[in-house]
Amino acid sequence: MQRRILVVAASETIGTVLYAALTDEGDDVRVVRDRQATAVPVQQWRPDVILVNPGRSRPCEPKTLLRYRAAAPVIVCSVDQEIVATAARWPVDGVLSMPFDLTDLYALVDSVAPRPSLGVVGRAAPPARPRTMGAVGGLPAIA
């Protein structure tokens, strides 16, 4: 069973990179560029996690993130270190500083939205606490 990941990307390039990385791992990914366009995917498609890449000129507001978080865990990723530092105080489940290594992206997504396992019965995971992962190389920083 695939996880559903909604990517809200500030740029087409970043959306494309995140789409490629996450679909390579077998996830079902949808990318939107305009935050206003997220209402339909969130309400009808019901993502398992929302990955937000706020732009420098239009950073996400905490109230927008709260609305997203009502639907699914939220991870913020940004090349802008001011946004990364601020996002660590926002109502999100994880923060990823760009550029990042793909293993960091996969680990953070797995920690907030574990892959569904078939036929395994167990306790639900405790709610994820916000995490911040730093740049360790991997993807180039894209402005």
N, C-alpha and C positions, 0 to 999 in steps of 0.2 A: 504494500500500500504506500502511495506517495504522500509526502507532506505537501501542503499547499502554501506557497510563499508569495506574498505580495511585496513587490519592490516599488517604493515610491522614490524615484530618482530625480535629482535636480538636472541631470544632463542625460542625453541619449547615450553617450559613450559609457558612462558609469552604469546605466541601466543595462546596456548590452553586456558589459563585463560581468556584472552580477548575475544576469540571466544565464550566461554561458557557464559560469562556475557552478551555479546551483543546479542547473539541469544536468550537468555532467555527473552530479552526485545522485541523480534519479528523482529530483524534486520536481513538482509541477509548479512552474513559476509564471507569474503575470507581472508585467512592468507597466506602471503608469508614470507619467511625468508631471501631471498637474495634480496637486493635492486635492483639488475640488473633484477630480474624477475618481477618487477612491471610494466614494459612497457605494456605487454599484458593486464593485468587487468585494467590498467588505460585507455588504448586506446579502448579496446573492451567492457569492462564491465561497464565503466563509474561510478565509485563510487560517493556517495554523500558526503563522508568524508573519509579522509585517516588518520589513527592513526599510528604514527611512534614511535617505541621503539628502539632508537639507542643503540647499544652495547657500552660498555666502550672501547673496542679495535677498533671499527669501527664507531665512531660517524658520524652522518649525517652532510653533509656540507650544508651551506645555498643555494648553487646553486642547489643541489638535491631537497631541500624543495621548492624552487621556481618552479622547474619543476613539482613537485607534486601539488603545489598550483594552477598552471595553469589549472589543471583538477578538483580540489575539495578543500574545506577547509582542512587544515592540523592541527592535534593536535599531539604534542610531549609528550610522557610520559616516565619517566626514574626514576630509583632508584638512579642514580648518580646525586648528588646535583650540581656538576659543570656543567653537561649537562643541568640540569633544569635552572640554572642561566643564562647560555649562550643562551639557547633556547628562553628565554624571550625576547632576542634582535634579534632573527631570524625572517624571514618572515613567521610566523605561526599564526594560528587563536586561539590557546590555548596551554597551557602547564600544565601538570599534574604530580605532584611529587608522586613517589611510595615509600612506600605503600600508597594506597588511599582507601577511602570508595567508594563502588559501586555507591552510590547516587551522589558522586562528578563526577564520570565517566559519568553517565547518564546525569547529568545536563550540563556538558561541551559539550558532543556530541549534546544534544538537542539545546544548544545555538548556535552552529555553523552550524548545519544541522537539523532544525526542522522537525519533522515527517510530511510527506505530509498529508494534511487533505482533505478528499473527499467532494466535493460540496461546499467548502467555498471559496468565492472570497474576495480578500483583497490585501493590499499592500505587496510588498516583504519586508522582514525584512532588516534593514540596515546591512551593512557589519559588521561582528563581529570584535571586537578589541581583541588583544591578552590578555588572562587571565592566571593567574597562580593560581593553587589550591595546597595547601600544604597537607602533609601527615596527615591524621586524624584517622588512623587505618583502619582496614578492611582486605585488602589482605596482606599477608606476603611479605616482600621484598625478591625477588629472584635474586640471582647474576648470 
